Amino acid sequence: NPIKDIKLLFHYVWLFRKYKPNMVCAFTIKPNIYGSIAADILKIPHINNITGLGSGFQNGGWVQKIVKCLYKLALRKSKVVFFQNTENEEIAMKAHLLSDYVPHQCIPGSGVNLLRFRCEYNMMGNDKKNVVFNYIGRVLKDKRIDDYLEAAEIIKHRHANTTFKVIGFIEQTEIHYLELLKDMEERGIIQYCGSVDDVRPFIYGADAIIHPSSYGEGISNVLLETAASGRVIITTNIPGCKDCVDDGVSGFIYPA
C-alpha cells in the first residue's frame, strides 16, 4: 500500500529526529528500505542486515521491479550490508542491488540468546503418548501455512494422538484464514493460539516444529530458537531453512 509506506517513511524520519541516533541498524525489508531512506534524508549513517529478500522480491513481475529500485535507492549509502545466507548475497549481487563501493559480507543469522532458549530436557512435555507439532510464524500463504494445515488434516485422521498448533498473527491481507482456522479448530484438527509475546512455553511443550516456508529467508530465527531448545526441526530445502538442520540428526529436510 503506497500510502501506508509513505506514512511509514515519514514515521522513521520523525523517530530519527526525536532520538538522534548516531547509527541506524536495520533488519527486515521495510526497515531496511524506508529506514535507510529516512537515515539518508537526515544524513545519519546506516548499516543493513538482509534477513531475507522478501516475497515481493521473489515473486517477480512489477512488484519485484519496484522492490529492486527501492533496495538500490536504500542501500546506495550503506556503511555495510550483511546477508544471512550466501544465496541471498548472490541474488543481490546478480540483481545489482549494491554499488561496487558498498562493502558486504555473509553472517550466520541474527543469533539466539542461549540464556533464554536452553536445551533442558526436563522441560519436555510429560505426555509421551501425544506428539505435538508447532507452526510458529505469520499466517500467510507465502509462508505455506496451507501445506501445514493440509498435513495436519491428513495426519490427524490417521493418528489421533497428535496435536497441531498454529502460533502467529493473521495478516490483514489474508484475513480469510481466520474462518479456516476456526473451522479446523472446531473439528479438532488444529489449535490456533494466536499471536504470543513469548514462544518458549510452546517450543518446550512440543516435540517438533514444522516450518514449511517456500521462499528464501535469511536464517529463520524460530528454527534457531527451536534447535537451541533441543526440539526437532522439520523444514524445507530452501536457503535460510536448510541451514538450521543437520538432516536426519537434528531434524528433517524435505523438498519445498
VEXDREN-2710 file (C-alpha; in Angstrom, 1 decimal):
% VEXDREN-2710
k/r/px/py/pz
1/ASN/0.0/0.0/0.0
2/PRO/1.9/3.1/-1.2
3/ILE/0.1/5.5/1.1
4/LYS/0.9/3.4/4.2
5/ASP/4.5/3.0/3.0
6/ILE/4.9/6.8/2.6
7/LYS/3.5/7.2/6.1
8/LEU/6.0/4.7/7.4
9/LEU/8.8/6.6/5.8
10/PHE/7.8/9.9/7.5
11/HIS/7.4/8.0/10.8
12/TYR/11.0/6.9/10.6
13/VAL/12.1/10.5/9.8
14/TRP/10.1/11.6/12.9
15/LEU/11.7/8.8/15.1
16/PHE/15.2/9.6/14.0
17/ARG/14.7/13.4/14.5
18/LYS/13.4/12.7/18.0
19/TYR/16.1/10.2/19.2
20/LYS/19.0/11.5/17.1
21/PRO/20.8/8.1/16.7
22/ASN/24.5/8.0/15.8
23/MET/23.9/5.0/13.6
24/VAL/20.8/3.1/12.3
25/CYS/21.0/-0.7/12.1
26/ALA/18.0/-2.0/10.1
27/PHE/16.6/-5.5/9.9
28/THR/13.9/-6.9/7.5
29/ILE/12.7/-5.4/4.3
30/LYS/10.7/-2.3/5.2
31/PRO/13.0/-1.0/7.9
32/ASN/15.9/-1.7/5.5
33/ILE/14.3/0.3/2.7
34/TYR/12.4/3.1/4.4
35/GLY/14.6/3.3/7.5
36/SER/17.7/3.7/5.3
37/ILE/16.0/6.3/3.1
38/ALA/15.0/8.2/6.2
39/ALA/18.5/8.0/7.6
40/ASP/19.9/9.3/4.2
41/ILE/17.5/12.3/4.4
42/LEU/18.8/13.2/7.8
43/LYS/22.4/12.3/7.0
44/ILE/22.6/9.5/9.6
45/PRO/25.0/6.6/8.8
46/HIS/23.2/3.2/8.5
47/ILE/24.1/-0.5/8.2
48/ASN/21.7/-3.1/6.8
49/ASN/21.0/-6.7/7.8
50/ILE/19.2/-8.6/5.0
51/THR/17.2/-11.2/6.9
52/GLY/15.6/-12.4/3.6
53/LEU/14.8/-10.5/0.4
54/GLY/11.1/-10.8/0.9
55/SER/8.2/-12.4/-1.0
56/GLY/7.8/-9.3/-3.2
57/PHE/11.3/-9.7/-4.5
58/GLN/10.9/-13.5/-5.1
59/ASN/7.5/-13.4/-6.9
60/GLY/8.7/-11.5/-9.9
61/GLY/6.6/-9.1/-12.0
62/TRP/6.1/-5.4/-11.4
63/VAL/6.3/-5.7/-7.7
64/GLN/9.8/-7.2/-8.0
65/LYS/10.9/-4.3/-10.2
66/ILE/9.7/-1.7/-7.6
67/VAL/11.4/-3.6/-4.8
68/LYS/14.6/-3.8/-6.7
69/CYS/14.6/0.0/-7.3
70/LEU/13.8/0.7/-3.7
71/TYR/16.6/-1.6/-2.5
72/LYS/19.1/0.2/-4.8
73/LEU/18.0/3.5/-3.5
74/ALA/18.1/2.5/0.1
75/LEU/21.4/0.6/0.1
76/ARG/23.5/3.0/-2.0
77/LYS/25.0/4.8/1.0
78/SER/25.1/1.8/3.4
79/LYS/28.2/1.5/5.5
80/VAL/28.0/-2.2/5.2
81/VAL/25.3/-4.7/4.2
82/PHE/25.1/-8.1/6.0
83/PHE/23.4/-11.1/4.3
84/GLN/22.3/-14.2/6.3
85/ASN/22.9/-16.8/3.7
86/THR/25.1/-17.0/0.5
87/GLU/22.2/-17.5/-1.8
88/ASN/20.6/-14.1/-0.8
89/GLU/24.0/-12.5/-1.2
90/GLU/24.5/-14.0/-4.7
91/ILE/20.9/-12.9/-5.8
92/ALA/21.5/-9.4/-4.6
93/MET/24.8/-9.1/-6.4
94/LYS/23.4/-10.5/-9.7
95/ALA/20.5/-8.0/-9.4
96/HIS/23.0/-5.2/-8.8
97/LEU/21.2/-4.1/-5.6
98/LEU/24.6/-2.9/-4.2
99/SER/27.0/-0.4/-5.7
100/ASP/30.6/-1.6/-6.1
101/TYR/31.8/0.7/-3.2
102/VAL/29.3/-0.7/-0.6
103/PRO/31.0/-3.4/1.5
104/HIS/29.0/-6.6/2.2
105/GLN/29.5/-9.9/3.9
106/CYS/27.6/-13.0/5.0
107/ILE/26.8/-13.8/8.7
108/PRO/25.1/-16.8/10.1
109/GLY/21.7/-15.3/11.1
110/SER/20.6/-12.8/13.8
111/GLY/21.6/-15.2/16.6
112/VAL/19.8/-16.7/19.6
113/ASN/20.1/-15.8/23.3
114/LEU/21.1/-19.2/24.8
115/LEU/20.2/-18.0/28.3
116/ARG/16.5/-17.7/27.1
117/PHE/16.4/-20.7/24.8
118/ARG/18.0/-23.6/26.7
119/CYS/18.3/-27.2/25.8
120/GLU/16.8/-28.7/29.0
121/TYR/15.1/-32.0/28.7
122/ASN/13.3/-31.7/32.0
123/MET/11.2/-29.1/30.1
124/MET/9.9/-31.8/27.8
125/GLY/6.2/-32.5/27.8
126/ASN/5.1/-35.2/30.3
127/ASP/2.5/-36.7/27.9
128/LYS/4.6/-39.1/26.0
129/LYS/1.6/-40.6/24.3
130/ASN/0.8/-37.4/22.4
131/VAL/3.0/-35.9/19.7
132/VAL/2.9/-32.1/19.5
133/PHE/3.8/-30.1/16.4
134/ASN/4.1/-26.4/16.1
135/TYR/3.7/-23.9/13.3
136/ILE/5.3/-20.6/14.5
137/GLY/5.1/-17.6/12.1
138/ARG/2.8/-15.3/10.3
139/VAL/-0.4/-16.9/9.0
140/LEU/0.5/-16.2/5.4
141/LYS/0.1/-18.0/2.1
142/ASP/3.8/-17.2/1.2
143/LYS/4.8/-19.0/4.4
144/ARG/3.0/-22.1/3.1
145/ILE/0.6/-22.3/6.0
146/ASP/-1.7/-24.2/3.7
147/ASP/0.8/-27.1/3.5
148/TYR/0.9/-27.3/7.3
149/LEU/-2.9/-27.3/7.6
150/GLU/-3.2/-30.0/4.9
151/ALA/-0.6/-32.2/6.6
152/ALA/-2.4/-31.7/9.9
153/GLU/-5.7/-32.8/8.4
154/ILE/-4.2/-36.0/6.9
155/ILE/-2.1/-37.0/9.9
156/LYS/-4.7/-36.2/12.5
157/HIS/-7.2/-38.6/10.8
158/ARG/-4.5/-41.3/10.7
159/HIS/-3.0/-40.7/14.2
160/ALA/-5.4/-39.4/16.8
161/ASN/-2.6/-39.0/19.4
162/THR/-1.2/-35.9/17.6
163/THR/-1.6/-32.1/18.2
164/PHE/-1.0/-29.4/15.7
165/LYS/-0.6/-25.9/17.0
166/VAL/-0.6/-22.6/15.0
167/ILE/1.1/-19.7/16.8
168/GLY/1.2/-16.4/15.0
169/PHE/-0.9/-13.5/13.8
170/ILE/-3.0/-13.4/10.7
171/GLU/-2.1/-10.7/8.1
172/GLN/-4.9/-8.3/7.3
173/THR/-4.4/-9.0/3.6
174/GLU/-5.2/-12.7/4.3
175/ILE/-8.0/-12.4/6.9
176/HIS/-9.9/-15.3/5.3
177/TYR/-7.6/-17.7/7.2
178/LEU/-9.5/-16.7/10.4
179/GLU/-12.6/-18.6/9.4
180/LEU/-10.5/-21.6/8.1
181/LEU/-8.6/-21.9/11.3
182/LYS/-11.8/-21.6/13.4
183/ASP/-13.4/-24.4/11.3
184/MET/-10.3/-26.6/11.7
185/GLU/-10.2/-25.9/15.4
186/GLU/-13.8/-26.8/15.9
187/ARG/-13.2/-30.1/14.0
188/GLY/-10.3/-30.9/16.4
189/ILE/-7.6/-30.7/13.7
190/ILE/-5.5/-27.8/15.0
191/GLN/-5.2/-25.5/17.9
192/TYR/-4.9/-21.8/17.0
193/CYS/-3.1/-19.9/19.7
194/GLY/-2.9/-16.5/18.1
195/SER/0.0/-14.1/18.5
196/VAL/2.1/-14.5/21.6
197/ASP/4.8/-12.4/23.3
198/ASP/6.9/-15.5/24.4
199/VAL/7.1/-18.6/22.3
200/ARG/9.2/-20.6/24.8
201/PRO/6.3/-22.4/26.5
202/PHE/5.1/-23.5/23.1
203/ILE/8.5/-24.7/22.0
204/TYR/9.1/-26.6/25.3
205/GLY/5.7/-28.1/25.2
206/ALA/6.1/-29.5/21.7
207/ASP/8.1/-32.3/20.1
208/ALA/8.9/-30.7/16.8
209/ILE/8.3/-27.6/14.7
210/ILE/7.2/-27.7/11.1
211/HIS/8.4/-24.7/9.1
212/PRO/7.0/-25.1/5.5
213/SER/8.3/-21.9/4.0
214/SER/9.0/-22.0/0.3
215/TYR/10.7/-18.7/-0.3
216/GLY/14.2/-17.7/0.7
217/GLU/14.7/-16.4/4.2
218/GLY/17.8/-15.1/5.8
219/ILE/18.3/-17.6/8.7
220/SER/15.0/-18.4/10.3
221/ASN/15.0/-17.2/13.9
222/VAL/12.3/-19.6/15.0
223/LEU/14.3/-22.6/13.7
224/LEU/17.4/-21.4/15.6
225/GLU/15.3/-21.0/18.8
226/THR/13.7/-24.4/18.4
227/ALA/17.1/-26.0/17.7
228/ALA/18.6/-24.3/20.7
229/SER/15.8/-25.7/22.8
230/GLY/16.6/-29.2/21.7
231/ARG/13.4/-29.8/19.7
232/VAL/13.2/-31.5/16.3
233/ILE/13.0/-29.3/13.1
234/ILE/11.0/-30.3/10.0
235/THR/11.6/-27.8/7.2
236/THR/12.1/-27.2/3.5
237/ASN/15.3/-27.4/1.5
238/ILE/15.4/-23.6/0.8
239/PRO/18.1/-21.1/1.9
240/GLY/17.7/-20.0/5.4
241/CYS/15.8/-23.1/6.5
242/LYS/18.0/-26.0/5.5
243/ASP/21.0/-24.1/7.1
244/CYS/19.5/-24.7/10.5
245/VAL/19.3/-28.5/10.3
246/ASP/21.6/-31.5/10.2
247/ASP/19.3/-33.6/8.1
248/GLY/18.5/-36.9/9.9
249/VAL/20.3/-35.8/13.0
250/SER/18.6/-32.7/14.5
251/GLY/15.6/-32.8/12.1
252/PHE/14.4/-33.5/8.6
253/ILE/14.6/-31.6/5.4
254/TYR/12.0/-32.1/2.6
255/PRO/11.6/-30.5/-0.9
256/ALA/9.7/-27.2/-0.9
END
